């Protein structure tokens, strides 16, 4: 069983809603750490994409440059947790994503704790989105052609 399969099982057991718990940071509490986040599966995320939701890639810069969801904006999760502001209205539907779902949940929790009212985290990750044939961009390849 892969780590992604284990994460999916964990998300399913927790009813699609999680509270961000970041054991790698200091023990002081932050507003985002207690904010429940709705988790959305791949098909529902694509429905949201087609309906105009704003996608936020919370992966590291090197992951972003290897490819990302078409039209997404890039805000690495650590920066997003420090400055949870994105260039969309606070009631705009937003879906955060990463490679496997955990950073997406952290980013979504940071946004929700700071007034974004319609935020969801993609349960799976960019590789699953790409494998499903959904729209992606590859900055290096797109600039070369």
MODELLER restraints for C-alpha pairs under 7 A, 6 or more apart:
rsr = mdl.restraints
at = mdl.atoms
rsr.add(forms.Gaussian(group=physical.xy_distance, feature=features.Distance(at['CA:4:A'], at['CA:100:A']), mean=6.03, stdev=0.5))
rsr.add(forms.Gaussian(group=physical.xy_distance, feature=features.Distance(at['CA:8:A'], at['CA:123:A']), mean=6.89, stdev=0.5))
rsr.add(forms.Gaussian(group=physical.xy_distance, feature=features.Distance(at['CA:16:A'], at['CA:38:A']), mean=6.04, stdev=0.5))
rsr.add(forms.Gaussian(group=physical.xy_distance, feature=features.Distance(at['CA:16:A'], at['CA:39:A']), mean=4.97, stdev=0.5))
rsr.add(forms.Gaussian(group=physical.xy_distance, feature=features.Distance(at['CA:17:A'], at['CA:36:A']), mean=6.23, stdev=0.5))
rsr.add(forms.Gaussian(group=physical.xy_distance, feature=features.Distance(at['CA:17:A'], at['CA:37:A']), mean=5.38, stdev=0.5))
rsr.add(forms.Gaussian(group=physical.xy_distance, feature=features.Distance(at['CA:17:A'], at['CA:38:A']), mean=4.69, stdev=0.5))
rsr.add(forms.Gaussian(group=physical.xy_distance, feature=features.Distance(at['CA:17:A'], at['CA:39:A']), mean=5.70, stdev=0.5))
rsr.add(forms.Gaussian(group=physical.xy_distance, feature=features.Distance(at['CA:18:A'], at['CA:36:A']), mean=5.29, stdev=0.5))
rsr.add(forms.Gaussian(group=physical.xy_distance, feature=features.Distance(at['CA:18:A'], at['CA:37:A']), mean=5.35, stdev=0.5))
rsr.add(forms.Gaussian(group=physical.xy_distance, feature=features.Distance(at['CA:18:A'], at['CA:38:A']), mean=6.86, stdev=0.5))
rsr.add(forms.Gaussian(group=physical.xy_distance, feature=features.Distance(at['CA:19:A'], at['CA:33:A']), mean=6.49, stdev=0.5))
rsr.add(forms.Gaussian(group=physical.xy_distance, feature=features.Distance(at['CA:19:A'], at['CA:34:A']), mean=5.74, stdev=0.5))
rsr.add(forms.Gaussian(group=physical.xy_distance, feature=features.Distance(at['CA:19:A'], at['CA:35:A']), mean=5.60, stdev=0.5))
rsr.add(forms.Gaussian(group=physical.xy_distance, feature=features.Distance(at['CA:19:A'], at['CA:36:A']), mean=4.37, stdev=0.5))
rsr.add(forms.Gaussian(group=physical.xy_distance, feature=features.Distance(at['CA:19:A'], at['CA:37:A']), mean=6.16, stdev=0.5))
rsr.add(forms.Gaussian(group=physical.xy_distance, feature=features.Distance(at['CA:20:A'], at['CA:32:A']), mean=6.83, stdev=0.5))
rsr.add(forms.Gaussian(group=physical.xy_distance, feature=features.Distance(at['CA:20:A'], at['CA:33:A']), mean=4.74, stdev=0.5))
rsr.add(forms.Gaussian(group=physical.xy_distance, feature=features.Distance(at['CA:20:A'], at['CA:34:A']), mean=6.40, stdev=0.5))
rsr.add(forms.Gaussian(group=physical.xy_distance, feature=features.Distance(at['CA:20:A'], at['CA:35:A']), mean=6.77, stdev=0.5))
rsr.add(forms.Gaussian(group=physical.xy_distance, feature=features.Distance(at['CA:20:A'], at['CA:105:A']), mean=6.51, stdev=0.5))
rsr.add(forms.Gaussian(group=physical.xy_distance, feature=features.Distance(at['CA:20:A'], at['CA:106:A']), mean=5.69, stdev=0.5))
rsr.add(forms.Gaussian(group=physical.xy_distance, feature=features.Distance(at['CA:20:A'], at['CA:109:A']), mean=6.49, stdev=0.5))
rsr.add(forms.Gaussian(group=physical.xy_distance, feature=features.Distance(at['CA:21:A'], at['CA:33:A']), mean=5.67, stdev=0.5))
rsr.add(forms.Gaussian(group=physical.xy_distance, feature=features.Distance(at['CA:31:A'], at['CA:113:A']), mean=5.87, stdev=0.5))
rsr.add(forms.Gaussian(group=physical.xy_distance, feature=features.Distance(at['CA:32:A'], at['CA:109:A']), mean=5.03, stdev=0.5))
rsr.add(forms.Gaussian(group=physical.xy_distance, feature=features.Distance(at['CA:32:A'], at['CA:110:A']), mean=4.69, stdev=0.5))
rsr.add(forms.Gaussian(group=physical.xy_distance, feature=features.Distance(at['CA:32:A'], at['CA:113:A']), mean=5.17, stdev=0.5))
rsr.add(forms.Gaussian(group=physical.xy_distance, feature=features.Distance(at['CA:35:A'], at['CA:109:A']), mean=5.53, stdev=0.5))
rsr.add(forms.Gaussian(group=physical.xy_distance, feature=features.Distance(at['CA:35:A'], at['CA:112:A']), mean=6.91, stdev=0.5))
rsr.add(forms.Gaussian(group=physical.xy_distance, feature=features.Distance(at['CA:35:A'], at['CA:113:A']), mean=6.03, stdev=0.5))
rsr.add(forms.Gaussian(group=physical.xy_distance, feature=features.Distance(at['CA:36:A'], at['CA:109:A']), mean=6.68, stdev=0.5))
rsr.add(forms.Gaussian(group=physical.xy_distance, feature=features.Distance(at['CA:37:A'], at['CA:105:A']), mean=6.58, stdev=0.5))
rsr.add(forms.Gaussian(group=physical.xy_distance, feature=features.Distance(at['CA:37:A'], at['CA:108:A']), mean=6.49, stdev=0.5))
rsr.add(forms.Gaussian(group=physical.xy_distance, feature=features.Distance(at['CA:37:A'], at['CA:109:A']), mean=5.77, stdev=0.5))
rsr.add(forms.Gaussian(group=physical.xy_distance, feature=features.Distance(at['CA:37:A'], at['CA:120:A']), mean=6.33, stdev=0.5))
rsr.add(forms.Gaussian(group=physical.xy_distance, feature=features.Distance(at['CA:37:A'], at['CA:121:A']), mean=6.99, stdev=0.5))
rsr.add(forms.Gaussian(group=physical.xy_distance, feature=features.Distance(at['CA:38:A'], at['CA:120:A']), mean=4.99, stdev=0.5))
rsr.add(forms.Gaussian(group=physical.xy_distance, feature=features.Distance(at['CA:38:A'], at['CA:121:A']), mean=6.34, stdev=0.5))
rsr.add(forms.Gaussian(group=physical.xy_distance, feature=features.Distance(at['CA:39:A'], at['CA:120:A']), mean=5.52, stdev=0.5))
rsr.add(forms.Gaussian(group=physical.xy_distance, feature=features.Distance(at['CA:39:A'], at['CA:121:A']), mean=4.81, stdev=0.5))
rsr.add(forms.Gaussian(group=physical.xy_distance, feature=features.Distance(at['CA:39:A'], at['CA:122:A']), mean=5.87, stdev=0.5))
rsr.add(forms.Gaussian(group=physical.xy_distance, feature=features.Distance(at['CA:39:A'], at['CA:123:A']), mean=5.64, stdev=0.5))
rsr.add(forms.Gaussian(group=physical.xy_distance, feature=features.Distance(at['CA:40:A'], at['CA:120:A']), mean=6.31, stdev=0.5))
rsr.add(forms.Gaussian(group=physical.xy_distance, feature=features.Distance(at['CA:40:A'], at['CA:121:A']), mean=6.02, stdev=0.5))
rsr.add(forms.Gaussian(group=physical.xy_distance, feature=features.Distance(at['CA:40:A'], at['CA:122:A']), mean=5.11, stdev=0.5))
rsr.add(forms.Gaussian(group=physical.xy_distance, feature=features.Distance(at['CA:40:A'], at['CA:123:A']), mean=5.61, stdev=0.5))
rsr.add(forms.Gaussian(group=physical.xy_distance, feature=features.Distance(at['CA:41:A'], at['CA:122:A']), mean=6.09, stdev=0.5))
rsr.add(forms.Gaussian(group=physical.xy_distance, feature=features.Distance(at['CA:41:A'], at['CA:123:A']), mean=5.33, stdev=0.5))
rsr.add(forms.Gaussian(group=physical.xy_distance, feature=features.Distance(at['CA:41:A'], at['CA:124:A']), mean=6.87, stdev=0.5))
rsr.add(forms.Gaussian(group=physical.xy_distance, feature=features.Distance(at['CA:42:A'], at['CA:122:A']), mean=6.79, stdev=0.5))
rsr.add(forms.Gaussian(group=physical.xy_distance, feature=features.Distance(at['CA:42:A'], at['CA:124:A']), mean=6.64, stdev=0.5))
rsr.add(forms.Gaussian(group=physical.xy_distance, feature=features.Distance(at['CA:42:A'], at['CA:129:A']), mean=6.90, stdev=0.5))
rsr.add(forms.Gaussian(group=physical.xy_distance, feature=features.Distance(at['CA:45:A'], at['CA:122:A']), mean=6.65, stdev=0.5))
rsr.add(forms.Gaussian(group=physical.xy_distance, feature=features.Distance(at['CA:53:A'], at['CA:92:A']), mean=7.00, stdev=0.5))
rsr.add(forms.Gaussian(group=physical.xy_distance, feature=features.Distance(at['CA:53:A'], at['CA:93:A']), mean=4.77, stdev=0.5))
rsr.add(forms.Gaussian(group=physical.xy_distance, feature=features.Distance(at['CA:53:A'], at['CA:94:A']), mean=5.39, stdev=0.5))
rsr.add(forms.Gaussian(group=physical.xy_distance, feature=features.Distance(at['CA:53:A'], at['CA:95:A']), mean=6.80, stdev=0.5))
rsr.add(forms.Gaussian(group=physical.xy_distance, feature=features.Distance(at['CA:54:A'], at['CA:72:A']), mean=6.74, stdev=0.5))
rsr.add(forms.Gaussian(group=physical.xy_distance, feature=features.Distance(at['CA:54:A'], at['CA:93:A']), mean=6.19, stdev=0.5))
rsr.add(forms.Gaussian(group=physical.xy_distance, feature=features.Distance(at['CA:54:A'], at['CA:94:A']), mean=4.73, stdev=0.5))
rsr.add(forms.Gaussian(group=physical.xy_distance, feature=features.Distance(at['CA:54:A'], at['CA:95:A']), mean=6.27, stdev=0.5))
rsr.add(forms.Gaussian(group=physical.xy_distance, feature=features.Distance(at['CA:55:A'], at['CA:72:A']), mean=4.71, stdev=0.5))
rsr.add(forms.Gaussian(group=physical.xy_distance, feature=features.Distance(at['CA:55:A'], at['CA:73:A']), mean=6.50, stdev=0.5))
rsr.add(forms.Gaussian(group=physical.xy_distance, feature=features.Distance(at['CA:55:A'], at['CA:94:A']), mean=5.77, stdev=0.5))
rsr.add(forms.Gaussian(group=physical.xy_distance, feature=features.Distance(at['CA:55:A'], at['CA:95:A']), mean=4.84, stdev=0.5))
rsr.add(forms.Gaussian(group=physical.xy_distance, feature=features.Distance(at['CA:55:A'], at['CA:96:A']), mean=5.75, stdev=0.5))
rsr.add(forms.Gaussian(group=physical.xy_distance, feature=features.Distance(at['CA:56:A'], at['CA:72:A']), mean=5.44, stdev=0.5))
rsr.add(forms.Gaussian(group=physical.xy_distance, feature=features.Distance(at['CA:56:A'], at['CA:73:A']), mean=5.03, stdev=0.5))
rsr.add(forms.Gaussian(group=physical.xy_distance, feature=features.Distance(at['CA:56:A'], at['CA:74:A']), mean=5.83, stdev=0.5))
rsr.add(forms.Gaussian(group=physical.xy_distance, feature=features.Distance(at['CA:56:A'], at['CA:75:A']), mean=6.63, stdev=0.5))
rsr.add(forms.Gaussian(group=physical.xy_distance, feature=features.Distance(at['CA:56:A'], at['CA:95:A']), mean=6.20, stdev=0.5))
rsr.add(forms.Gaussian(group=physical.xy_distance, feature=features.Distance(at['CA:56:A'], at['CA:96:A']), mean=4.68, stdev=0.5))
rsr.add(forms.Gaussian(group=physical.xy_distance, feature=features.Distance(at['CA:56:A'], at['CA:97:A']), mean=6.33, stdev=0.5))
rsr.add(forms.Gaussian(group=physical.xy_distance, feature=features.Distance(at['CA:57:A'], at['CA:72:A']), mean=6.38, stdev=0.5))
rsr.add(forms.Gaussian(group=physical.xy_distance, feature=features.Distance(at['CA:57:A'], at['CA:73:A']), mean=6.04, stdev=0.5))
rsr.add(forms.Gaussian(group=physical.xy_distance, feature=features.Distance(at['CA:57:A'], at['CA:74:A']), mean=4.85, stdev=0.5))
rsr.add(forms.Gaussian(group=physical.xy_distance, feature=features.Distance(at['CA:57:A'], at['CA:75:A']), mean=6.08, stdev=0.5))
rsr.add(forms.Gaussian(group=physical.xy_distance, feature=features.Distance(at['CA:57:A'], at['CA:76:A']), mean=6.99, stdev=0.5))
rsr.add(forms.Gaussian(group=physical.xy_distance, feature=features.Distance(at['CA:57:A'], at['CA:96:A']), mean=5.96, stdev=0.5))
rsr.add(forms.Gaussian(group=physical.xy_distance, feature=features.Distance(at['CA:57:A'], at['CA:97:A']), mean=5.22, stdev=0.5))
rsr.add(forms.Gaussian(group=physical.xy_distance, feature=features.Distance(at['CA:57:A'], at['CA:98:A']), mean=5.96, stdev=0.5))
rsr.add(forms.Gaussian(group=physical.xy_distance, feature=features.Distance(at['CA:58:A'], at['CA:74:A']), mean=6.24, stdev=0.5))
rsr.add(forms.Gaussian(group=physical.xy_distance, feature=features.Distance(at['CA:58:A'], at['CA:75:A']), mean=5.13, stdev=0.5))
rsr.add(forms.Gaussian(group=physical.xy_distance, feature=features.Distance(at['CA:58:A'], at['CA:76:A']), mean=4.16, stdev=0.5))
rsr.add(forms.Gaussian(group=physical.xy_distance, feature=features.Distance(at['CA:58:A'], at['CA:77:A']), mean=4.72, stdev=0.5))
rsr.add(forms.Gaussian(group=physical.xy_distance, feature=features.Distance(at['CA:58:A'], at['CA:96:A']), mean=6.72, stdev=0.5))
rsr.add(forms.Gaussian(group=physical.xy_distance, feature=features.Distance(at['CA:58:A'], at['CA:97:A']), mean=6.10, stdev=0.5))
rsr.add(forms.Gaussian(group=physical.xy_distance, feature=features.Distance(at['CA:58:A'], at['CA:98:A']), mean=5.53, stdev=0.5))
rsr.add(forms.Gaussian(group=physical.xy_distance, feature=features.Distance(at['CA:58:A'], at['CA:103:A']), mean=6.62, stdev=0.5))
rsr.add(forms.Gaussian(group=physical.xy_distance, feature=features.Distance(at['CA:58:A'], at['CA:104:A']), mean=6.27, stdev=0.5))
rsr.add(forms.Gaussian(group=physical.xy_distance, feature=features.Distance(at['CA:58:A'], at['CA:107:A']), mean=6.68, stdev=0.5))
rsr.add(forms.Gaussian(group=physical.xy_distance, feature=features.Distance(at['CA:59:A'], at['CA:76:A']), mean=5.18, stdev=0.5))
rsr.add(forms.Gaussian(group=physical.xy_distance, feature=features.Distance(at['CA:59:A'], at['CA:77:A']), mean=6.59, stdev=0.5))
rsr.add(forms.Gaussian(group=physical.xy_distance, feature=features.Distance(at['CA:59:A'], at['CA:98:A']), mean=5.15, stdev=0.5))
rsr.add(forms.Gaussian(group=physical.xy_distance, feature=features.Distance(at['CA:60:A'], at['CA:76:A']), mean=5.49, stdev=0.5))
rsr.add(forms.Gaussian(group=physical.xy_distance, feature=features.Distance(at['CA:65:A'], at['CA:138:A']), mean=6.78, stdev=0.5))
rsr.add(forms.Gaussian(group=physical.xy_distance, feature=features.Distance(at['CA:65:A'], at['CA:139:A']), mean=6.00, stdev=0.5))
rsr.add(forms.Gaussian(group=physical.xy_distance, feature=features.Distance(at['CA:66:A'], at['CA:138:A']), mean=6.15, stdev=0.5))
rsr.add(forms.Gaussian(group=physical.xy_distance, feature=features.Distance(at['CA:67:A'], at['CA:136:A']), mean=6.71, stdev=0.5))
rsr.add(forms.Gaussian(group=physical.xy_distance, feature=features.Distance(at['CA:67:A'], at['CA:137:A']), mean=5.49, stdev=0.5))
rsr.add(forms.Gaussian(group=physical.xy_distance, feature=features.Distance(at['CA:67:A'], at['CA:138:A']), mean=4.26, stdev=0.5))
rsr.add(forms.Gaussian(group=physical.xy_distance, feature=features.Distance(at['CA:67:A'], at['CA:139:A']), mean=6.64, stdev=0.5))
rsr.add(forms.Gaussian(group=physical.xy_distance, feature=features.Distance(at['CA:68:A'], at['CA:126:A']), mean=6.83, stdev=0.5))
rsr.add(forms.Gaussian(group=physical.xy_distance, feature=features.Distance(at['CA:68:A'], at['CA:136:A']), mean=5.47, stdev=0.5))
rsr.add(forms.Gaussian(group=physical.xy_distance, feature=features.Distance(at['CA:68:A'], at['CA:137:A']), mean=5.45, stdev=0.5))
rsr.add(forms.Gaussian(group=physical.xy_distance, feature=features.Distance(at['CA:68:A'], at['CA:138:A']), mean=6.62, stdev=0.5))
rsr.add(forms.Gaussian(group=physical.xy_distance, feature=features.Distance(at['CA:69:A'], at['CA:135:A']), mean=6.09, stdev=0.5))
rsr.add(forms.Gaussian(group=physical.xy_distance, feature=features.Distance(at['CA:69:A'], at['CA:136:A']), mean=4.30, stdev=0.5))
rsr.add(forms.Gaussian(group=physical.xy_distance, feature=features.Distance(at['CA:69:A'], at['CA:137:A']), mean=6.09, stdev=0.5))
rsr.add(forms.Gaussian(group=physical.xy_distance, feature=features.Distance(at['CA:70:A'], at['CA:135:A']), mean=5.37, stdev=0.5))
rsr.add(forms.Gaussian(group=physical.xy_distance, feature=features.Distance(at['CA:70:A'], at['CA:136:A']), mean=4.34, stdev=0.5))
rsr.add(forms.Gaussian(group=physical.xy_distance, feature=features.Distance(at['CA:70:A'], at['CA:137:A']), mean=5.03, stdev=0.5))
rsr.add(forms.Gaussian(group=physical.xy_distance, feature=features.Distance(at['CA:77:A'], at['CA:103:A']), mean=6.31, stdev=0.5))
rsr.add(forms.Gaussian(group=physical.xy_distance, feature=features.Distance(at['CA:77:A'], at['CA:106:A']), mean=6.96, stdev=0.5))
rsr.add(forms.Gaussian(group=physical.xy_distance, feature=features.Distance(at['CA:77:A'], at['CA:107:A']), mean=5.43, stdev=0.5))
rsr.add(forms.Gaussian(group=physical.xy_distance, feature=features.Distance(at['CA:80:A'], at['CA:107:A']), mean=6.25, stdev=0.5))
rsr.add(forms.Gaussian(group=physical.xy_distance, feature=features.Distance(at['CA:81:A'], at['CA:107:A']), mean=6.47, stdev=0.5))
rsr.add(forms.Gaussian(group=physical.xy_distance, feature=features.Distance(at['CA:81:A'], at['CA:110:A']), mean=5.43, stdev=0.5))
rsr.add(forms.Gaussian(group=physical.xy_distance, feature=features.Distance(at['CA:84:A'], at['CA:110:A']), mean=6.01, stdev=0.5))
rsr.add(forms.Gaussian(group=physical.xy_distance, feature=features.Distance(at['CA:84:A'], at['CA:111:A']), mean=5.52, stdev=0.5))
rsr.add(forms.Gaussian(group=physical.xy_distance, feature=features.Distance(at['CA:84:A'], at['CA:114:A']), mean=6.70, stdev=0.5))
rsr.add(forms.Gaussian(group=physical.xy_distance, feature=features.Distance(at['CA:90:A'], at['CA:115:A']), mean=6.32, stdev=0.5))
rsr.add(forms.Gaussian(group=physical.xy_distance, feature=features.Distance(at['CA:90:A'], at['CA:116:A']), mean=4.36, stdev=0.5))
rsr.add(forms.Gaussian(group=physical.xy_distance, feature=features.Distance(at['CA:90:A'], at['CA:117:A']), mean=6.16, stdev=0.5))
rsr.add(forms.Gaussian(group=physical.xy_distance, feature=features.Distance(at['CA:91:A'], at['CA:116:A']), mean=6.00, stdev=0.5))
rsr.add(forms.Gaussian(group=physical.xy_distance, feature=features.Distance(at['CA:91:A'], at['CA:117:A']), mean=5.31, stdev=0.5))
rsr.add(forms.Gaussian(group=physical.xy_distance, feature=features.Distance(at['CA:91:A'], at['CA:118:A']), mean=5.80, stdev=0.5))
rsr.add(forms.Gaussian(group=physical.xy_distance, feature=features.Distance(at['CA:92:A'], at['CA:118:A']), mean=6.34, stdev=0.5))
rsr.add(forms.Gaussian(group=physical.xy_distance, feature=features.Distance(at['CA:93:A'], at['CA:118:A']), mean=4.90, stdev=0.5))
rsr.add(forms.Gaussian(group=physical.xy_distance, feature=features.Distance(at['CA:93:A'], at['CA:119:A']), mean=6.03, stdev=0.5))
rsr.add(forms.Gaussian(group=physical.xy_distance, feature=features.Distance(at['CA:94:A'], at['CA:118:A']), mean=6.18, stdev=0.5))
rsr.add(forms.Gaussian(group=physical.xy_distance, feature=features.Distance(at['CA:94:A'], at['CA:119:A']), mean=4.75, stdev=0.5))
rsr.add(forms.Gaussian(group=physical.xy_distance, feature=features.Distance(at['CA:94:A'], at['CA:120:A']), mean=6.26, stdev=0.5))
rsr.add(forms.Gaussian(group=physical.xy_distance, feature=features.Distance(at['CA:95:A'], at['CA:119:A']), mean=5.85, stdev=0.5))
rsr.add(forms.Gaussian(group=physical.xy_distance, feature=features.Distance(at['CA:95:A'], at['CA:120:A']), mean=4.83, stdev=0.5))
rsr.add(forms.Gaussian(group=physical.xy_distance, feature=features.Distance(at['CA:95:A'], at['CA:121:A']), mean=5.42, stdev=0.5))
rsr.add(forms.Gaussian(group=physical.xy_distance, feature=features.Distance(at['CA:95:A'], at['CA:122:A']), mean=6.47, stdev=0.5))
rsr.add(forms.Gaussian(group=physical.xy_distance, feature=features.Distance(at['CA:96:A'], at['CA:104:A']), mean=5.01, stdev=0.5))
rsr.add(forms.Gaussian(group=physical.xy_distance, feature=features.Distance(at['CA:96:A'], at['CA:107:A']), mean=6.61, stdev=0.5))
rsr.add(forms.Gaussian(group=physical.xy_distance, feature=features.Distance(at['CA:96:A'], at['CA:108:A']), mean=5.98, stdev=0.5))
rsr.add(forms.Gaussian(group=physical.xy_distance, feature=features.Distance(at['CA:96:A'], at['CA:120:A']), mean=6.40, stdev=0.5))
rsr.add(forms.Gaussian(group=physical.xy_distance, feature=features.Distance(at['CA:96:A'], at['CA:121:A']), mean=4.83, stdev=0.5))
rsr.add(forms.Gaussian(group=physical.xy_distance, feature=features.Distance(at['CA:96:A'], at['CA:122:A']), mean=6.08, stdev=0.5))
rsr.add(forms.Gaussian(group=physical.xy_distance, feature=features.Distance(at['CA:97:A'], at['CA:104:A']), mean=4.52, stdev=0.5))
rsr.add(forms.Gaussian(group=physical.xy_distance, feature=features.Distance(at['CA:97:A'], at['CA:121:A']), mean=6.07, stdev=0.5))
rsr.add(forms.Gaussian(group=physical.xy_distance, feature=features.Distance(at['CA:97:A'], at['CA:122:A']), mean=5.18, stdev=0.5))
rsr.add(forms.Gaussian(group=physical.xy_distance, feature=features.Distance(at['CA:97:A'], at['CA:125:A']), mean=6.10, stdev=0.5))
rsr.add(forms.Gaussian(group=physical.xy_distance, feature=features.Distance(at['CA:97:A'], at['CA:126:A']), mean=6.93, stdev=0.5))
rsr.add(forms.Gaussian(group=physical.xy_distance, feature=features.Distance(at['CA:98:A'], at['CA:104:A']), mean=5.31, stdev=0.5))
rsr.add(forms.Gaussian(group=physical.xy_distance, feature=features.Distance(at['CA:98:A'], at['CA:125:A']), mean=5.31, stdev=0.5))
rsr.add(forms.Gaussian(group=physical.xy_distance, feature=features.Distance(at['CA:98:A'], at['CA:126:A']), mean=6.11, stdev=0.5))
rsr.add(forms.Gaussian(group=physical.xy_distance, feature=features.Distance(at['CA:99:A'], at['CA:125:A']), mean=4.27, stdev=0.5))
rsr.add(forms.Gaussian(group=physical.xy_distance, feature=features.Distance(at['CA:99:A'], at['CA:126:A']), mean=5.35, stdev=0.5))
rsr.add(forms.Gaussian(group=physical.xy_distance, feature=features.Distance(at['CA:99:A'], at['CA:127:A']), mean=6.77, stdev=0.5))
rsr.add(forms.Gaussian(group=physical.xy_distance, feature=features.Distance(at['CA:100:A'], at['CA:124:A']), mean=5.11, stdev=0.5))
rsr.add(forms.Gaussian(group=physical.xy_distance, feature=features.Distance(at['CA:100:A'], at['CA:125:A']), mean=4.46, stdev=0.5))
rsr.add(forms.Gaussian(group=physical.xy_distance, feature=features.Distance(at['CA:101:A'], at['CA:122:A']), mean=6.03, stdev=0.5))
rsr.add(forms.Gaussian(group=physical.xy_distance, feature=features.Distance(at['CA:101:A'], at['CA:123:A']), mean=4.99, stdev=0.5))
rsr.add(forms.Gaussian(group=physical.xy_distance, feature=features.Distance(at['CA:101:A'], at['CA:124:A']), mean=5.31, stdev=0.5))
rsr.add(forms.Gaussian(group=physical.xy_distance, feature=features.Distance(at['CA:101:A'], at['CA:125:A']), mean=5.89, stdev=0.5))
rsr.add(forms.Gaussian(group=physical.xy_distance, feature=features.Distance(at['CA:104:A'], at['CA:121:A']), mean=5.25, stdev=0.5))
rsr.add(forms.Gaussian(group=physical.xy_distance, feature=features.Distance(at['CA:104:A'], at['CA:122:A']), mean=6.52, stdev=0.5))
rsr.add(forms.Gaussian(group=physical.xy_distance, feature=features.Distance(at['CA:105:A'], at['CA:121:A']), mean=5.24, stdev=0.5))
rsr.add(forms.Gaussian(group=physical.xy_distance, feature=features.Distance(at['CA:108:A'], at['CA:119:A']), mean=5.95, stdev=0.5))
rsr.add(forms.Gaussian(group=physical.xy_distance, feature=features.Distance(at['CA:108:A'], at['CA:120:A']), mean=6.16, stdev=0.5))
rsr.add(forms.Gaussian(group=physical.xy_distance, feature=features.Distance(at['CA:108:A'], at['CA:121:A']), mean=5.86, stdev=0.5))
rsr.add(forms.Gaussian(group=physical.xy_distance, feature=features.Distance(at['CA:112:A'], at['CA:119:A']), mean=6.39, stdev=0.5))
rsr.add(forms.Gaussian(group=physical.xy_distance, feature=features.Distance(at['CA:130:A'], at['CA:136:A']), mean=6.62, stdev=0.5))
